[in-house]
Amino acid sequence: MTRIGLLSDTHGFLDESLKLLLEDCDEIWHAGDFGTMEVYKQLVDLKKPFKGVYGNIDGQELRTYVPLDQLWQVEEMKIFMTHIGGYPGKYTARVKNILLEQKPDIYVCGHSHILKVIYDKNLKLLHLNPGACGKEGFHKVRTALKFNIDGDKVSDMGIIELSPRQG
């Protein structure tokens, strides 16, 4: 079993309480818009296997460390992650083509600042968007996700709610 911590849209701010909440995770994933190299370094410094993609606000330096897209395997599940890609019924053309070609079990994106966990019956995949855990944006509650991957199953999906966004 692999315990995943999934976050997105930190926009230059990584909450200390979130670091503590990620301690029991085996892997940490970030779905883009780190905002600064400092946030990227703080996540890498947690000494956990790490996957990330760059977002639309991330600069050239950060883009040399994380790609636009990631495709990888965790246990028996294929994962595809990008920052901007839409959600079931509203995928971008680029992402829909990748999903049809690669057939991932889990598709992860960020960007919208809206937490979504949706099973796509047509493409037979689980769509995950952890919302936003940074302080920038229109969201009122800062969120992230934690869940388990056990073989070919996802279980114990939980929402991490951080203190309300100020401003």
C-alpha positions in Angstrom: 0.0 0.0 0.0 1.2 3.5 -0.9 0.0 6.6 0.9 -0.2 9.7 -1.3 -0.3 13.3 -0.4 -1.6 15.4 -3.3 -1.5 19.2 -3.5 -1.6 22.0 -6.0 -1.6 25.7 -6.5 0.6 26.6 -3.6 1.4 30.0 -5.3 4.6 30.5 -3.3 3.2 29.5 0.1 3.6 26.1 1.8 1.8 25.9 5.1 3.8 24.4 7.9 0.8 22.5 9.1 0.5 20.8 5.7 4.1 19.6 6.0 3.1 17.9 9.3 0.0 16.4 7.7 2.1 14.9 4.9 4.6 13.1 7.3 2.7 9.8 7.1 2.7 9.9 3.2 4.9 7.6 1.2 4.8 9.9 -1.8 4.0 13.6 -2.4 2.5 14.9 -5.7 2.1 18.5 -6.7 -0.1 19.4 -9.6 1.5 22.7 -10.6 1.6 26.4 -9.7 4.3 26.0 -7.1 4.9 29.7 -7.4 8.5 29.7 -6.3 11.5 27.5 -6.3 11.5 27.7 -2.5 8.2 25.8 -2.3 9.6 23.2 -4.7 12.7 22.8 -2.5 10.7 22.6 0.7 8.7 19.7 -0.8 11.8 17.9 -2.0 13.4 18.4 1.4 10.6 16.3 3.0 12.6 13.4 1.7 9.7 11.5 0.2 9.4 10.3 -3.4 8.1 13.4 -5.2 6.3 14.0 -8.5 5.3 17.4 -9.8 4.4 19.3 -12.9 4.8 23.0 -13.6 1.8 25.3 -13.9 1.1 28.5 -15.8 2.6 30.8 -13.1 5.8 28.8 -12.7 8.9 30.4 -14.2 11.7 29.0 -16.4 13.9 27.9 -13.5 11.3 25.7 -12.0 10.4 24.3 -15.4 13.9 22.8 -15.6 13.1 20.7 -12.5 9.5 19.5 -13.3 7.9 18.8 -16.7 4.5 19.9 -18.2 3.2 16.3 -17.9 4.1 13.3 -15.8 3.0 9.7 -16.6 4.1 7.0 -14.2 3.0 3.8 -12.3 2.2 3.4 -8.6 1.7 -0.2 -7.7 -0.8 -1.4 -10.4 -2.2 2.0 -11.3 -1.1 4.3 -14.2 -1.1 8.0 -13.2 -1.2 11.0 -15.6 -0.7 14.5 -14.2 -0.7 17.9 -15.7 -1.6 21.4 -14.4 -4.3 22.5 -16.9 -6.5 19.9 -18.4 -10.1 20.1 -17.4 -12.3 17.4 -15.9 -14.8 14.7 -17.1 -16.9 16.1 -19.9 -14.8 19.2 -20.1 -11.2 18.0 -20.9 -8.9 20.2 -23.0 -8.3 18.7 -26.5 -4.6 18.0 -25.7 -5.4 16.2 -22.4 -8.3 14.3 -23.9 -6.0 12.9 -26.6 -3.4 11.9 -24.0 -6.1 10.2 -21.8 -7.4 8.3 -24.8 -4.0 7.2 -25.9 -2.4 6.4 -22.5 -5.5 5.1 -20.6 -4.4 6.1 -17.1 -6.3 4.8 -14.1 -5.9 8.2 -12.3 -5.8 11.6 -14.0 -4.6 14.5 -11.8 -4.7 18.3 -12.5 -4.8 21.6 -10.6 -5.4 25.1 -11.9 -9.1 25.6 -11.1 -8.6 25.9 -7.3 -11.7 23.8 -7.0 -11.4 20.4 -5.2 -12.8 17.6 -7.4 -12.9 13.9 -7.1 -14.9 12.5 -10.0 -15.0 9.0 -11.5 -15.1 9.3 -15.4 -17.3 6.3 -16.4 -16.6 6.9 -20.1 -12.8 6.8 -19.8 -12.8 4.6 -16.8 -10.4 6.8 -14.7 -10.5 8.7 -11.5 -10.1 12.4 -11.9 -8.4 14.2 -8.9 -8.0 17.9 -8.4 -6.9 18.8 -4.9 -8.0 22.4 -5.1 -5.6 25.0 -3.9 -3.5 25.0 -0.7 -1.9 28.4 -1.2 -3.1 31.8 -0.3 -3.5 33.3 -3.7 -6.8 32.9 -5.7 -10.5 33.1 -5.3 -10.9 29.9 -3.2 -12.1 30.4 0.4 -10.8 27.1 1.9 -7.3 25.8 1.3 -7.4 22.1 0.5 -5.3 19.1 -0.4 -5.9 15.3 -0.6 -4.6 12.2 1.0 -5.4 8.6 -0.2 -4.0 5.1 -0.5 -3.2 3.1 -3.6 -3.3 -0.6 -2.8 -2.6 -2.6 -5.9 -5.3 -1.5 -8.4 -7.5 0.2 -5.8 -7.8 3.7 -4.4 -9.0 3.9 -0.7 -9.2 6.1 2.3 -9.6 9.3 0.2 -9.5 12.2 2.6 -9.7 16.0 2.2 -7.2 18.1 4.1 -8.8 21.4 5.0 -6.3 24.1 6.0 -7.1 27.4 7.7 -9.3 29.7 5.5 -7.5 31.8 2.9 -6.8 35.3 4.1 -7.4 38.2 1.8 
